[in-house]
Amino acid sequence: MGFPKLIVKSGKDKSLLRFHPWVFSGAIKKIKDDSGREVTPKNGDIIEVVDNKDDFLGIAHYQEEGSISARVFSFKKVEVNEAFWLDKVRTAYQLREKIGLTDNSLTNAYRLVFAEGDGLPGLIMDYYDGVVVIQTGCPGMNRLKPTLTEVLKQLYTDRLKAVYDKDTNTYIYTTINQSELIVSEYGSKMYVDWESGQKTGFFIDQRENRKLLADFSKGKRVLNTFCYTGGFSVSALQGGADFVCSVDSSAKAIELTKRNIELNGFTMHDAVVSDTQKYLIDTQEKYDVIVLDPPAYAKNKNVMHNAVQGYKRLNASALEKINKGGILFTFSCSQVVNRHLFYNTIMAAAITVGREVKVLHHLSQPADHPVNIYHPEGEYLKGLVLLVE
């Protein structure tokens, strides 16, 4: 095939035979070229992965830094060209088409590519009403941005307004002169600023959970913490909430929330710049519905204990501020805090405050953030909807 061959050590091929896409640095025996000489690929090079007997395992991007040295994007021998990448992205698009997102009058923002979940490790592409924002987590996908832009032009044709590179904060392609637009989500309107916003500009992964919150909000007093741009706040008001308070430690986030509340024509809203834990401890207010959607408390297993204690304290404080019969939406986006551990942590918080709690829903990321069954690490968002007596 012409690619350098990464040979994995004996016994280290088991995960690859189960189609897990990562090769860790400790699994590498050596890397050689076609003549058998040992070589060191460049960061982002395409390599062939083989076992200790030289049997084919996959085609991957090589990565110098970090514990993951190769990310497999094909477990078949294929020609890797623009047609290959077009087929991969088109397959991802077709999934979004099947779940009703690509031509939806109520919703025009979705995740087009979700890394390993779509067989494209290290690649995120979010679609905002014609603007595609690209973010990469590996050098191989970073190199592909010009090719991916051509692929997007073929896929969306005249619907494509711009392709924005979030890693370098530059436009790869654009037909517009603006850094934000208004997107729709189940009838709610939201400003999205892909240039200065967090991640790609909007937390698309909470779309279905925001819709569910609306069902619990009619006639209720709602507290939305870690509100960012106020997505849950707008959904609660769309659902008929009597009043919503939005809290975030970022003054910029609070201003974005206020803009989105005004955009949707609501007035029964207050916004507070505060650390959420401090707000929950200090406030004398009680709420019927509380949303806890904090940033990841644990980026790796080394800080797992501190993260769990943080989730426990946060949820215990929220449980103390909910009226009898209230509803708590609580989330963790820490990938290393699995669903079972998160559940037990929330149970520990409930024990601490001594309230009767029932689980109404187990929540996750939506279908445009698919989890490859061979790559369980792709499941990062987990949540619970709790009835608090």
Secondary structure as GFF3:
##gff-version 3
##sequence-region A 1 389
A	DSSP	beta_strand	5	8	.	.	.	ID=ss1
A	DSSP	alpha_helix	14	17	.	.	.	ID=ss2
A	DSSP	beta_strand	22	24	.	.	.	ID=ss3
A	DSSP	three_ten_helix	25	27	.	.	.	ID=ss4
A	DSSP	beta_strand	28	32	.	.	.	ID=ss5
A	DSSP	beta_strand	46	50	.	.	.	ID=ss6
A	DSSP	beta_strand	56	62	.	.	.	ID=ss7
A	DSSP	beta_strand	68	74	.	.	.	ID=ss8
A	DSSP	alpha_helix	82	98	.	.	.	ID=ss9
A	DSSP	beta_strand	109	114	.	.	.	ID=ss10
A	DSSP	three_ten_helix	115	118	.	.	.	ID=ss11
A	DSSP	beta_strand	123	128	.	.	.	ID=ss12
A	DSSP	beta_strand	131	136	.	.	.	ID=ss13
A	DSSP	alpha_helix	139	143	.	.	.	ID=ss14
A	DSSP	alpha_helix	145	156	.	.	.	ID=ss15
A	DSSP	three_ten_helix	157	159	.	.	.	ID=ss16
A	DSSP	beta_strand	162	165	.	.	.	ID=ss17
A	DSSP	beta_strand	170	174	.	.	.	ID=ss18
A	DSSP	beta_strand	180	185	.	.	.	ID=ss19
A	DSSP	beta_strand	188	193	.	.	.	ID=ss20
A	DSSP	three_ten_helix	204	206	.	.	.	ID=ss21
A	DSSP	alpha_helix	207	215	.	.	.	ID=ss22
A	DSSP	beta_strand	221	225	.	.	.	ID=ss23
A	DSSP	alpha_helix	231	238	.	.	.	ID=ss24
A	DSSP	beta_strand	243	248	.	.	.	ID=ss25
A	DSSP	alpha_helix	251	263	.	.	.	ID=ss26
A	DSSP	beta_strand	269	273	.	.	.	ID=ss27
A	DSSP	alpha_helix	276	282	.	.	.	ID=ss28
A	DSSP	beta_strand	287	292	.	.	.	ID=ss29
A	DSSP	three_ten_helix	301	303	.	.	.	ID=ss30
A	DSSP	alpha_helix	304	320	.	.	.	ID=ss31
A	DSSP	beta_strand	322	332	.	.	.	ID=ss32
A	DSSP	alpha_helix	339	353	.	.	.	ID=ss33
A	DSSP	beta_strand	357	364	.	.	.	ID=ss34
A	DSSP	three_ten_helix	376	378	.	.	.	ID=ss35
A	DSSP	beta_strand	382	388	.	.	.	ID=ss36
###
